[in-house]
């Protein structure tokens, strides 16, 4: 008889308390259209109620101290004697503390960012093609960085679905990147975290994430994603469908709208810039973000003038010249400083 899938059963699933038959029932339930939305909401609730454990240094100290003061019997041909590791009690306490500090220090070093995480980054004017351990593809735009677990990033091996709540496929993004996420047989989710607290939760889909100082934006081309704000745990997830564009504003609110050409958000992969009534002020910010340039614009009227269309540009100089030609204005570049004038 097919197991009835409800919140209680799925919560047990996340906690690793279900039988193989129940696991199969949940996997079949998750494969049905519409159930993934419910799954995301339940997973979010479960994670909030099940925080990760923290290290108990006191237990480690007590255990080490107990071992130090344990009597050890040594047998030899001439004598049998009881020996303590250290006879002086005060010295023993100091050595116990030093041992624990050393153990914890080594553990922290092994658990440090350099060992635990792999970081891929691009310089100004550089893009990079990245293949993640699970087979997902990331195209990293200029002046951007991703970080992900070096050893625990999930693969297609037999990893139980419950692991999505503890480790799994999690990427931290600063800058801009386009994702083609591979769907795994165990339906393990893929999460993109941004510096301003937006979490993009997916199973298998194609989308672009823009996360820089001025704004955070997600554009979905195919599949389905759920957006959550971990700093606002009581807020329900926002579900996106293909063609949706969601922006996170300075107040931490999500705004959704439709875009007829979601592929334009990643046109930079083909060295093409797509402008949709884009002001020169916004283009100046793109020149700063992607190429590290400081742009000066003469007057508010010029800064507010806009451009629309898709145009190829291989580097910063081509883009600057293109913008000047389209707006019929002058420009001057001095190293990393650019000035636009009428």
Secondary structure, 3 states (H helix, E strand, C coil): CCCCCCHHHHHHHHCCCCCHHHHHHHHHHHCCCCHHHHHHHHHHHHHHHCCCCCCCHHHHHHHHHHHHCCCEEEECCCCEEEECCCCCHHHHHHHHHHHHHHHHHHHHHHCCHHHHEEEEECCCCCCEEEECCCCCEEEECCCCEEEEECCCCCCCCCCCHHHHHCCCEEEEEEEEEEEECCCCCCCCCEEEEECCCEEEEECCCEEEEEECCCCEEEEEEECEEEEEECCCCCCCCEEEECCEEEEECCCCCEEEEECCCHHHHHHHHHCEEEEEEEEHHHHHHHHHHHHCCEEEECCHHHHCCEEEEEEECCCHHHHHHHHHHHHCCEEEEECCEEEEEC
